[in-house]
Amino acid sequence: MSNHWTRPQLLAALNLYHRTPFGKQHKTYPPIVALAERMGRSPGAVAMKLSNFTSLDPEEAARGIKGLSGASKADREIWDEFYQKFEQLAEESEAALEGLHVPPDDSESTVLPEEIENSTAVVKIRRHQRFFRKVILSSYQERCAISGLPLSELLVASHIKPWAVDPENRLNPRNGLCLAATYDRAFDRGLIGFNENLELQLASRITASKSKTDLHYDVSSVFERFAGNQLTLPEKNLPDPTLLAWHFENVFQN
């Protein structure tokens, strides 16, 4: 086949880039092997493309991580377009993966192809949800950023700034946290938040419940033992501190 990377192929690779820790961007990583097979390319070529994207990632550069220096003009253009149009390009990248019939990896959402109704609106929403969930869960290695719980069935890709409040950041990987369902609900309701040092803070609504004997154990074991702990950060797609600050100031019941 031609060595030229098509737009769908670039988008599929960029989708994979966002959910592949830097330490796994190599030719033996199963999702890279699977994508390479569907593209008719070598795993080494796909791994190299992900390393090219790394060289364009300012977040990785700030952490001292450098990719390969051979990023093409097409690589740069698709990277810039993706970050200017998160929602559109995330959806398009999911469509590209569907077109390649790439088998799901462990971080995929539980939505199966046959469950997707033949409706443009439904397909669009499913693609958005699938992209955000798998990118956030894989970034945190499928562990809750507060408790470390490793059961993906109980993990939620939480929006720091709610979906309805900030449309531009709906699918921004830096607007997400991987949280166990209980912490996701508490974060969404403002019962927990993270201060400027990324330390977990508890709202008085939680601490006051200790006075109720039947709730004391649950509050201590679920919330208080983690109070003051720093948020566990992912290897890729670090949460945006300005979005966390917005939540702390506007949602957290301080």
Helices and strands as residue ranges (DSSP letters): H 7-18, G 22-24, H 30-39, H 43-56, H 58-62, H 73-84, H 86-100, G 113-115, H 120-139, G 152-154, E 155-159, G 167-169, G 173-175, E 176-180, H 181-188, E 192-194, E 200-202, H 204-207, G 208-211, H 213-222, G 224-226, H 241-250
